Amino acid sequence: LSQHLAAPHQAPFTQAVQRYVSQVVDGALAVHQRVAAAFLPTAIKFHYVFNLRDLSNIFQLTAKVIIHFEGL
């Protein structure tokens, strides 16, 4: 994630975003650890484990919502 956010030719993020790359990565890992610990598999959904793909989907949706409301 940090390489993606810091590479201007791949993702043209502003300097303001690039300045907080390490905090975003650390925060994402902390959120993942807490959610994975809270949402353990159950007897009904024994096959389900919260993973980084789920976390990625959350970040993508959050970014779309922010872009949508900033564009209004």
PDB file of N, CA, C and O in Angstrom:
ATOM      1  N   LEU A   1       0.825  -1.197   0.000  1.00  0.00           N
ATOM      2  CA  LEU A   1       0.000   0.000   0.000  1.00  0.00           C
ATOM      3  C   LEU A   1       0.861   1.249   0.000  1.00  0.00           C
ATOM      4  O   LEU A   1       0.558   2.208  -0.710  1.00  0.00           O
ATOM      5  N   SER A   2       1.911   1.253   0.771  1.00  0.00           N
ATOM      6  CA  SER A   2       2.751   2.443   0.831  1.00  0.00           C
ATOM      7  C   SER A   2       3.421   2.714  -0.509  1.00  0.00           C
ATOM      8  O   SER A   2       3.570   3.873  -0.896  1.00  0.00           O
ATOM      9  N   GLN A   3       3.829   1.669  -1.227  1.00  0.00           N
ATOM     10  CA  GLN A   3       4.439   1.870  -2.544  1.00  0.00           C
ATOM     11  C   GLN A   3       3.419   2.428  -3.521  1.00  0.00           C
ATOM     12  O   GLN A   3       3.754   3.277  -4.348  1.00  0.00           O
ATOM     13  N   HIS A   4       2.179   1.963  -3.438  1.00  0.00           N
ATOM     14  CA  HIS A   4       1.133   2.447  -4.329  1.00  0.00           C
ATOM     15  C   HIS A   4       0.825   3.918  -4.074  1.00  0.00           C
ATOM     16  O   HIS A   4       0.671   4.692  -5.019  1.00  0.00           O
ATOM     17  N   LEU A   5       0.736   4.304  -2.817  1.00  0.00           N
ATOM     18  CA  LEU A   5       0.407   5.686  -2.486  1.00  0.00           C
ATOM     19  C   LEU A   5       1.562   6.640  -2.776  1.00  0.00           C
ATOM     20  O   LEU A   5       1.335   7.815  -3.066  1.00  0.00           O
ATOM     21  N   ALA A   6       2.789   6.152  -2.702  1.00  0.00           N
ATOM     22  CA  ALA A   6       3.947   7.023  -2.857  1.00  0.00           C
ATOM     23  C   ALA A   6       4.442   7.137  -4.296  1.00  0.00           C
ATOM     24  O   ALA A   6       5.261   8.009  -4.586  1.00  0.00           O
ATOM     25  N   ALA A   7       3.971   6.288  -5.204  1.00  0.00           N
ATOM     26  CA  ALA A   7       4.453   6.296  -6.584  1.00  0.00           C
ATOM     27  C   ALA A   7       3.599   7.246  -7.429  1.00  0.00           C
ATOM     28  O   ALA A   7       2.482   6.885  -7.801  1.00  0.00           O
ATOM     29  N   PRO A   8       4.088   8.437  -7.739  1.00  0.00           N
ATOM     30  CA  PRO A   8       3.273   9.413  -8.460  1.00  0.00           C
ATOM     31  C   PRO A   8       2.914   9.004  -9.882  1.00  0.00           C
ATOM     32  O   PRO A   8       1.881   9.434 -10.396  1.00  0.00           O
ATOM     33  N   HIS A   9       3.741   8.182 -10.533  1.00  0.00           N
ATOM     34  CA  HIS A   9       3.427   7.774 -11.905  1.00  0.00           C
ATOM     35  C   HIS A   9       2.330   6.722 -11.950  1.00  0.00           C
ATOM     36  O   HIS A   9       1.667   6.578 -12.977  1.00  0.00           O
ATOM     37  N   GLN A  10       2.118   5.975 -10.859  1.00  0.00           N
ATOM     38  CA  GLN A  10       1.075   4.959 -10.820  1.00  0.00           C
ATOM     39  C   GLN A  10      -0.233   5.521 -10.261  1.00  0.00           C
ATOM     40  O   GLN A  10      -1.314   5.196 -10.753  1.00  0.00           O
ATOM     41  N   ALA A  11      -0.134   6.333  -9.269  1.00  0.00           N
ATOM     42  CA  ALA A  11      -1.313   6.932  -8.644  1.00  0.00           C
ATOM     43  C   ALA A  11      -0.971   8.370  -8.288  1.00  0.00           C
ATOM     44  O   ALA A  11      -0.245   8.616  -7.325  1.00  0.00           O
ATOM     45  N   PRO A  12      -1.480   9.303  -9.045  1.00  0.00           N
ATOM     46  CA  PRO A  12      -1.080  10.708  -8.842  1.00  0.00           C
ATOM     47  C   PRO A  12      -1.688  11.322  -7.581  1.00  0.00           C
ATOM     48  O   PRO A  12      -2.583  12.163  -7.664  1.00  0.00           O
ATOM     49  N   PHE A  13      -1.203  10.904  -6.427  1.00  0.00           N
ATOM     50  CA  PHE A  13      -1.688  11.462  -5.176  1.00  0.00           C
ATOM     51  C   PHE A  13      -0.918  12.731  -4.855  1.00  0.00           C
ATOM     52  O   PHE A  13       0.257  12.864  -5.196  1.00  0.00           O
ATOM     53  N   THR A  14      -1.583  13.645  -4.206  1.00  0.00           N
ATOM     54  CA  THR A  14      -0.953  14.918  -3.848  1.00  0.00           C
ATOM     55  C   THR A  14       0.101  14.698  -2.772  1.00  0.00           C
ATOM     56  O   THR A  14       0.161  13.644  -2.139  1.00  0.00           O
ATOM     57  N   GLN A  15       0.915  15.701  -2.585  1.00  0.00           N
ATOM     58  CA  GLN A  15       1.939  15.640  -1.535  1.00  0.00           C
ATOM     59  C   GLN A  15       1.303  15.489  -0.158  1.00  0.00           C
ATOM     60  O   GLN A  15       1.867  14.847   0.728  1.00  0.00           O
ATOM     61  N   ALA A  16       0.117  16.088   0.016  1.00  0.00           N
ATOM     62  CA  ALA A  16      -0.569  15.972   1.306  1.00  0.00           C
ATOM     63  C   ALA A  16      -0.906  14.522   1.611  1.00  0.00           C
ATOM     64  O   ALA A  16      -0.767  14.081   2.752  1.00  0.00           O
ATOM     65  N   VAL A  17      -1.347  13.772   0.604  1.00  0.00           N
ATOM     66  CA  VAL A  17      -1.658  12.362   0.798  1.00  0.00           C
ATOM     67  C   VAL A  17      -0.375  11.577   1.020  1.00  0.00           C
ATOM     68  O   VAL A  17      -0.306  10.737   1.917  1.00  0.00           O
ATOM     69  N   GLN A  18       0.629  11.843   0.215  1.00  0.00           N
ATOM     70  CA  GLN A  18       1.887  11.114   0.323  1.00  0.00           C
ATOM     71  C   GLN A  18       2.556  11.335   1.681  1.00  0.00           C
ATOM     72  O   GLN A  18       3.276  10.463   2.167  1.00  0.00           O
ATOM     73  N   ARG A  19       2.322  12.478   2.282  1.00  0.00           N
ATOM     74  CA  ARG A  19       2.919  12.793   3.577  1.00  0.00           C
ATOM     75  C   ARG A  19       2.398  11.853   4.675  1.00  0.00           C
ATOM     76  O   ARG A  19       3.097  11.594   5.655  1.00  0.00           O
ATOM     77  N   TYR A  20       1.191  11.354   4.510  1.00  0.00           N
ATOM     78  CA  TYR A  20       0.562  10.526   5.536  1.00  0.00           C
ATOM     79  C   TYR A  20       0.532   9.042   5.190  1.00  0.00           C
ATOM     80  O   TYR A  20      -0.239   8.287   5.781  1.00  0.00           O
ATOM     81  N   VAL A  21       1.349   8.621   4.254  1.00  0.00           N
ATOM     82  CA  VAL A  21       1.353   7.227   3.805  1.00  0.00           C
ATOM     83  C   VAL A  21       1.607   6.266   4.964  1.00  0.00           C
ATOM     84  O   VAL A  21       0.871   5.292   5.125  1.00  0.00           O
ATOM     85  N   SER A  22       2.613   6.517   5.757  1.00  0.00           N
ATOM     86  CA  SER A  22       2.938   5.568   6.830  1.00  0.00           C
ATOM     87  C   SER A  22       1.816   5.501   7.865  1.00  0.00           C
ATOM     88  O   SER A  22       1.529   4.427   8.393  1.00  0.00           O
ATOM     89  N   GLN A  23       1.180   6.633   8.160  1.00  0.00           N
ATOM     90  CA  GLN A  23       0.075   6.628   9.108  1.00  0.00           C
ATOM     91  C   GLN A  23      -1.137   5.872   8.547  1.00  0.00           C
ATOM     92  O   GLN A  23      -1.829   5.166   9.281  1.00  0.00           O
ATOM     93  N   VAL A  24      -1.386   6.024   7.247  1.00  0.00           N
ATOM     94  CA  VAL A  24      -2.501   5.317   6.612  1.00  0.00           C
ATOM     95  C   VAL A  24      -2.250   3.815   6.642  1.00  0.00           C
ATOM     96  O   VAL A  24      -3.154   3.041   6.955  1.00  0.00           O
ATOM     97  N   VAL A  25      -1.045   3.404   6.323  1.00  0.00           N
ATOM     98  CA  VAL A  25      -0.712   1.975   6.333  1.00  0.00           C
ATOM     99  C   VAL A  25      -0.815   1.418   7.751  1.00  0.00           C
ATOM    100  O   VAL A  25      -1.406   0.359   7.959  1.00  0.00           O
ATOM    101  N   ASP A  26      -0.246   2.123   8.719  1.00  0.00           N
ATOM    102  CA  ASP A  26      -0.328   1.668  10.111  1.00  0.00           C
ATOM    103  C   ASP A  26      -1.776   1.596  10.583  1.00  0.00           C
ATOM    104  O   ASP A  26      -2.165   0.651  11.270  1.00  0.00           O
ATOM    105  N   GLY A  27      -2.571   2.595  10.213  1.00  0.00           N
ATOM    106  CA  GLY A  27      -3.977   2.599  10.587  1.00  0.00           C
ATOM    107  C   GLY A  27      -4.744   1.462   9.946  1.00  0.00           C
ATOM    108  O   GLY A  27      -5.585   0.834  10.590  1.00  0.00           O
ATOM    109  N   ALA A  28      -4.461   1.192   8.682  1.00  0.00           N
ATOM    110  CA  ALA A  28      -5.131   0.098   7.988  1.00  0.00           C
ATOM    111  C   ALA A  28      -4.814  -1.244   8.637  1.00  0.00           C
ATOM    112  O   ALA A  28      -5.701  -2.082   8.800  1.00  0.00           O
ATOM    113  N   LEU A  29      -3.568  -1.445   9.003  1.00  0.00           N
ATOM    114  CA  LEU A  29      -3.187  -2.696   9.662  1.00  0.00           C
ATOM    115  C   LEU A  29      -3.835  -2.820  11.045  1.00  0.00           C
ATOM    116  O   LEU A  29      -4.253  -3.907  11.444  1.00  0.00           O
ATOM    117  N   ALA A  30      -3.914  -1.710  11.766  1.00  0.00           N
ATOM    118  CA  ALA A  30      -4.548  -1.735  13.086  1.00  0.00           C
ATOM    119  C   ALA A  30      -6.036  -2.046  12.973  1.00  0.00           C
ATOM    120  O   ALA A  30      -6.575  -2.827  13.757  1.00  0.00           O
ATOM    121  N   VAL A  31      -6.699  -1.427  11.986  1.00  0.00           N
ATOM    122  CA  VAL A  31      -8.124  -1.698  11.767  1.00  0.00           C
ATOM    123  C   VAL A  31      -8.317  -3.169  11.409  1.00  0.00           C
ATOM    124  O   VAL A  31      -9.218  -3.823  11.933  1.00  0.00           O
ATOM    125  N   HIS A  32      -7.485  -3.684  10.529  1.00  0.00           N
ATOM    126  CA  HIS A  32      -7.606  -5.090  10.131  1.00  0.00           C
ATOM    127  C   HIS A  32      -7.447  -6.018  11.332  1.00  0.00           C
ATOM    128  O   HIS A  32      -8.225  -6.958  11.493  1.00  0.00           O
ATOM    129  N   GLN A  33      -6.468  -5.769  12.157  1.00  0.00           N
ATOM    130  CA  GLN A  33      -6.240  -6.633  13.312  1.00  0.00           C
ATOM    131  C   GLN A  33      -7.421  -6.609  14.272  1.00  0.00           C
ATOM    132  O   GLN A  33      -7.828  -7.652  14.785  1.00  0.00           O
ATOM    133  N   ARG A  34      -7.972  -5.425  14.515  1.00  0.00           N
ATOM    134  CA  ARG A  34      -9.105  -5.325  15.436  1.00  0.00           C
ATOM    135  C   ARG A  34     -10.361  -5.972  14.868  1.00  0.00           C
ATOM    136  O   ARG A  34     -11.074  -6.682  15.576  1.00  0.00           O
ATOM    137  N   VAL A  35     -10.626  -5.728  13.598  1.00  0.00           N
ATOM    138  CA  VAL A  35     -11.830  -6.300  12.986  1.00  0.00           C
ATOM    139  C   VAL A  35     -11.701  -7.812  12.875  1.00  0.00           C
ATOM    140  O   VAL A  35     -12.659  -8.534  13.147  1.00  0.00           O
ATOM    141  N   ALA A  36     -10.537  -8.297  12.481  1.00  0.00           N
ATOM    142  CA  ALA A  36     -10.336  -9.741  12.367  1.00  0.00           C
ATOM    143  C   ALA A  36     -10.497 -10.425  13.725  1.00  0.00           C
ATOM    144  O   ALA A  36     -10.990 -11.551  13.796  1.00  0.00           O
ATOM    145  N   ALA A  37     -10.088  -9.757  14.793  1.00  0.00           N
ATOM    146  CA  ALA A  37     -10.245 -10.321  16.136  1.00  0.00           C
ATOM    147  C   ALA A  37     -11.695 -10.271  16.598  1.00  0.00           C
ATOM    148  O   ALA A  37     -12.142 -11.147  17.339  1.00  0.00           O
ATOM    149  N   ALA A  38     -12.433  -9.248  16.163  1.00  0.00           N
ATOM    150  CA  ALA A  38     -13.830  -9.092  16.593  1.00  0.00           C
ATOM    151  C   ALA A  38     -14.783  -9.977  15.795  1.00  0.00           C
ATOM    152  O   ALA A  38     -15.759 -10.486  16.347  1.00  0.00           O
ATOM    153  N   PHE A  39     -14.513 -10.165  14.515  1.00  0.00           N
ATOM    154  CA  PHE A  39     -15.408 -10.927  13.653  1.00  0.00           C
ATOM    155  C   PHE A  39     -14.821 -12.310  13.354  1.00  0.00           C
ATOM    156  O   PHE A  39     -14.407 -12.605  12.233  1.00  0.00           O
ATOM    157  N   LEU A  40     -14.803 -13.116  14.362  1.00  0.00           N
ATOM    158  CA  LEU A  40     -14.287 -14.471  14.208  1.00  0.00           C
ATOM    159  C   LEU A  40     -15.344 -15.359  13.553  1.00  0.00           C
ATOM    160  O   LEU A  40     -16.535 -15.053  13.624  1.00  0.00           O
ATOM    161  N   PRO A  41     -14.929 -16.444  12.924  1.00  0.00           N
ATOM    162  CA  PRO A  41     -15.898 -17.366  12.336  1.00  0.00           C
ATOM    163  C   PRO A  41     -16.886 -17.879  13.401  1.00  0.00           C
ATOM    164  O   PRO A  41     -16.530 -18.052  14.567  1.00  0.00           O
ATOM    165  N   THR A  42     -18.121 -18.114  12.972  1.00  0.00           N
ATOM    166  CA  THR A  42     -19.146 -18.631  13.871  1.00  0.00           C
ATOM    167  C   THR A  42     -19.545 -20.038  13.429  1.00  0.00           C
ATOM    168  O   THR A  42     -19.044 -20.552  12.429  1.00  0.00           O
ATOM    169  N   ALA A  43     -20.439 -20.643  14.175  1.00  0.00           N
ATOM    170  CA  ALA A  43     -20.908 -21.986  13.810  1.00  0.00           C
ATOM    171  C   ALA A  43     -21.639 -21.960  12.471  1.00  0.00           C
ATOM    172  O   ALA A  43     -21.572 -22.921  11.705  1.00  0.00           O
ATOM    173  N   ILE A  44     -22.338 -20.858  12.191  1.00  0.00           N
ATOM    174  CA  ILE A  44     -23.085 -20.756  10.941  1.00  0.00           C
ATOM    175  C   ILE A  44     -22.157 -20.378   9.779  1.00  0.00           C
ATOM    176  O   ILE A  44     -22.284 -20.910   8.676  1.00  0.00           O
ATOM    177  N   LYS A  45     -21.238 -19.469  10.035  1.00  0.00           N
ATOM    178  CA  LYS A  45     -20.309 -19.022   8.993  1.00  0.00           C
ATOM    179  C   LYS A  45     -18.888 -19.432   9.376  1.00  0.00           C
ATOM    180  O   LYS A  45     -18.001 -18.588   9.507  1.00  0.00           O
ATOM    181  N   PHE A  46     -18.689 -20.701   9.549  1.00  0.00           N
ATOM    182  CA  PHE A  46     -17.380 -21.203   9.974  1.00  0.00           C
ATOM    183  C   PHE A  46     -16.302 -21.027   8.917  1.00  0.00           C
ATOM    184  O   PHE A  46     -15.114 -21.023   9.240  1.00  0.00           O
ATOM    185  N   HIS A  47     -16.699 -20.882   7.666  1.00  0.00           N
ATOM    186  CA  HIS A  47     -15.746 -20.771   6.570  1.00  0.00           C
ATOM    187  C   HIS A  47     -15.271 -19.333   6.342  1.00  0.00           C
ATOM    188  O   HIS A  47     -14.321 -19.103   5.593  1.00  0.00           O
ATOM    189  N   TYR A  48     -15.939 -18.360   6.993  1.00  0.00           N
ATOM    190  CA  TYR A  48     -15.632 -16.960   6.706  1.00  0.00           C
ATOM    191  C   TYR A  48     -14.560 -16.424   7.641  1.00  0.00           C
ATOM    192  O   TYR A  48     -14.643 -16.594   8.857  1.00  0.00           O
ATOM    193  N   VAL A  49     -13.559 -15.779   7.071  1.00  0.00           N
ATOM    194  CA  VAL A  49     -12.520 -15.105   7.839  1.00  0.00           C
ATOM    195  C   VAL A  49     -12.331 -13.725   7.216  1.00  0.00           C
ATOM    196  O   VAL A  49     -12.116 -13.604   6.010  1.00  0.00           O
ATOM    197  N   PHE A  50     -12.412 -12.686   8.049  1.00  0.00           N
ATOM    198  CA  PHE A  50     -12.194 -11.323   7.562  1.00  0.00           C
ATOM    199  C   PHE A  50     -10.766 -11.226   7.045  1.00  0.00           C
ATOM    200  O   PHE A  50      -9.825 -11.599   7.746  1.00  0.00           O
ATOM    201  N   ASN A  51     -10.595 -10.725   5.818  1.00  0.00           N
ATOM    202  CA  ASN A  51      -9.258 -10.685   5.239  1.00  0.00           C
ATOM    203  C   ASN A  51      -8.961  -9.307   4.635  1.00  0.00           C
ATOM    204  O   ASN A  51      -9.783  -8.394   4.707  1.00  0.00           O
ATOM    205  N   LEU A  52      -7.788  -9.179   4.049  1.00  0.00           N
ATOM    206  CA  LEU A  52      -7.376  -7.890   3.489  1.00  0.00           C
ATOM    207  C   LEU A  52      -8.222  -7.480   2.291  1.00  0.00           C
ATOM    208  O   LEU A  52      -8.337  -6.287   2.008  1.00  0.00           O
ATOM    209  N   ARG A  53      -8.813  -8.427   1.586  1.00  0.00           N
ATOM    210  CA  ARG A  53      -9.710  -8.077   0.478  1.00  0.00           C
ATOM    211  C   ARG A  53     -10.930  -7.328   1.012  1.00  0.00           C
ATOM    212  O   ARG A  53     -11.380  -6.354   0.409  1.00  0.00           O
ATOM    213  N   ASP A  54     -11.455  -7.783   2.130  1.00  0.00           N
ATOM    214  CA  ASP A  54     -12.590  -7.098   2.754  1.00  0.00           C
ATOM    215  C   ASP A  54     -12.197  -5.686   3.176  1.00  0.00           C
ATOM    216  O   ASP A  54     -12.957  -4.738   2.977  1.00  0.00           O
ATOM    217  N   LEU A  55     -11.019  -5.554   3.752  1.00  0.00           N
ATOM    218  CA  LEU A  55     -10.532  -4.241   4.159  1.00  0.00           C
ATOM    219  C   LEU A  55     -10.345  -3.335   2.944  1.00  0.00           C
ATOM    220  O   LEU A  55     -10.655  -2.145   2.999  1.00  0.00           O
ATOM    221  N   SER A  56      -9.844  -3.892   1.862  1.00  0.00           N
ATOM    222  CA  SER A  56      -9.673  -3.133   0.625  1.00  0.00           C
ATOM    223  C   SER A  56     -11.014  -2.638   0.106  1.00  0.00           C
ATOM    224  O   SER A  56     -11.123  -1.498  -0.346  1.00  0.00           O
ATOM    225  N   ASN A  57     -12.027  -3.477   0.165  1.00  0.00           N
ATOM    226  CA  ASN A  57     -13.364  -3.070  -0.281  1.00  0.00           C
ATOM    227  C   ASN A  57     -13.901  -1.918   0.563  1.00  0.00           C
ATOM    228  O   ASN A  57     -14.548  -1.011   0.040  1.00  0.00           O
ATOM    229  N   ILE A  58     -13.636  -1.954   1.853  1.00  0.00           N
ATOM    230  CA  ILE A  58     -14.076  -0.871   2.732  1.00  0.00           C
ATOM    231  C   ILE A  58     -13.393   0.434   2.345  1.00  0.00           C
ATOM    232  O   ILE A  58     -14.049   1.472   2.255  1.00  0.00           O
ATOM    233  N   PHE A  59     -12.089   0.394   2.115  1.00  0.00           N
ATOM    234  CA  PHE A  59     -11.357   1.607   1.731  1.00  0.00           C
ATOM    235  C   PHE A  59     -11.815   2.125   0.368  1.00  0.00           C
ATOM    236  O   PHE A  59     -11.934   3.335   0.180  1.00  0.00           O
ATOM    237  N   GLN A  60     -12.072   1.235  -0.572  1.00  0.00           N
ATOM    238  CA  GLN A  60     -12.529   1.666  -1.893  1.00  0.00           C
ATOM    239  C   GLN A  60     -13.886   2.350  -1.811  1.00  0.00           C
ATOM    240  O   GLN A  60     -14.098   3.389  -2.436  1.00  0.00           O
ATOM    241  N   LEU A  61     -14.793   1.778  -1.052  1.00  0.00           N
ATOM    242  CA  LEU A  61     -16.109   2.380  -0.903  1.00  0.00           C
ATOM    243  C   LEU A  61     -16.016   3.725  -0.193  1.00  0.00           C
ATOM    244  O   LEU A  61     -16.689   4.680  -0.579  1.00  0.00           O
ATOM    245  N   THR A  62     -15.192   3.801   0.833  1.00  0.00           N
ATOM    246  CA  THR A  62     -15.006   5.060   1.549  1.00  0.00           C
ATOM    247  C   THR A  62     -14.460   6.136   0.612  1.00  0.00           C
ATOM    248  O   THR A  62     -14.921   7.277   0.643  1.00  0.00           O
ATOM    249  N   ALA A  63     -13.496   5.784  -0.208  1.00  0.00           N
ATOM    250  CA  ALA A  63     -12.924   6.742  -1.159  1.00  0.00           C
ATOM    251  C   ALA A  63     -13.973   7.201  -2.163  1.00  0.00           C
ATOM    252  O   ALA A  63     -14.015   8.382  -2.505  1.00  0.00           O
ATOM    253  N   LYS A  64     -14.816   6.298  -2.640  1.00  0.00           N
ATOM    254  CA  LYS A  64     -15.866   6.672  -3.596  1.00  0.00           C
ATOM    255  C   LYS A  64     -16.869   7.622  -2.967  1.00  0.00           C
ATOM    256  O   LYS A  64     -17.329   8.565  -3.612  1.00  0.00           O
ATOM    257  N   VAL A  65     -17.209   7.375  -1.708  1.00  0.00           N
ATOM    258  CA  VAL A  65     -18.152   8.253  -1.016  1.00  0.00           C
ATOM    259  C   VAL A  65     -17.550   9.638  -0.834  1.00  0.00           C
ATOM    260  O   VAL A  65     -18.227  10.643  -1.052  1.00  0.00           O
ATOM    261  N   ILE A  66     -16.295   9.695  -0.441  1.00  0.00           N
ATOM    262  CA  ILE A  66     -15.628  10.988  -0.260  1.00  0.00           C
ATOM    263  C   ILE A  66     -15.562  11.743  -1.564  1.00  0.00           C
ATOM    264  O   ILE A  66     -15.866  12.935  -1.604  1.00  0.00           O
ATOM    265  N   ILE A  67     -15.172  11.075  -2.634  1.00  0.00           N
ATOM    266  CA  ILE A  67     -15.102  11.722  -3.951  1.00  0.00           C
ATOM    267  C   ILE A  67     -16.483  12.213  -4.385  1.00  0.00           C
ATOM    268  O   ILE A  67     -16.612  13.316  -4.917  1.00  0.00           O
ATOM    269  N   HIS A  68     -17.498  11.407  -4.161  1.00  0.00           N
ATOM    270  CA  HIS A  68     -18.858  11.786  -4.538  1.00  0.00           C
ATOM    271  C   HIS A  68     -19.297  13.060  -3.815  1.00  0.00           C
ATOM    272  O   HIS A  68     -19.831  13.977  -4.439  1.00  0.00           O
ATOM    273  N   PHE A  69     -19.072  13.117  -2.500  1.00  0.00           N
ATOM    274  CA  PHE A  69     -19.548  14.258  -1.748  1.00  0.00           C
ATOM    275  C   PHE A  69     -18.661  15.489  -1.932  1.00  0.00           C
ATOM    276  O   PHE A  69     -19.149  16.611  -1.799  1.00  0.00           O
ATOM    277  N   GLU A  70     -17.394  15.315  -2.229  1.00  0.00           N
ATOM    278  CA  GLU A  70     -16.546  16.472  -2.515  1.00  0.00           C
ATOM    279  C   GLU A  70     -16.871  17.069  -3.865  1.00  0.00           C
ATOM    280  O   GLU A  70     -16.659  18.260  -4.095  1.00  0.00           O
ATOM    281  N   GLY A  71     -17.388  16.235  -4.762  1.00  0.00           N
ATOM    282  CA  GLY A  71     -17.743  16.712  -6.105  1.00  0.00           C
ATOM    283  C   GLY A  71     -19.043  17.483  -6.146  1.00  0.00           C
ATOM    284  O   GLY A  71     -19.342  18.123  -7.154  1.00  0.00           O
ATOM    285  N   LEU A  72     -19.833  17.441  -5.072  1.00  0.00           N
ATOM    286  CA  LEU A  72     -21.132  18.135  -5.065  1.00  0.00           C
ATOM    287  C   LEU A  72     -20.995  19.610  -4.847  1.00  0.00           C
ATOM    288  O   LEU A  72     -21.997  20.325  -4.815  1.00  0.00           O
TER     289      LEU A  72
END
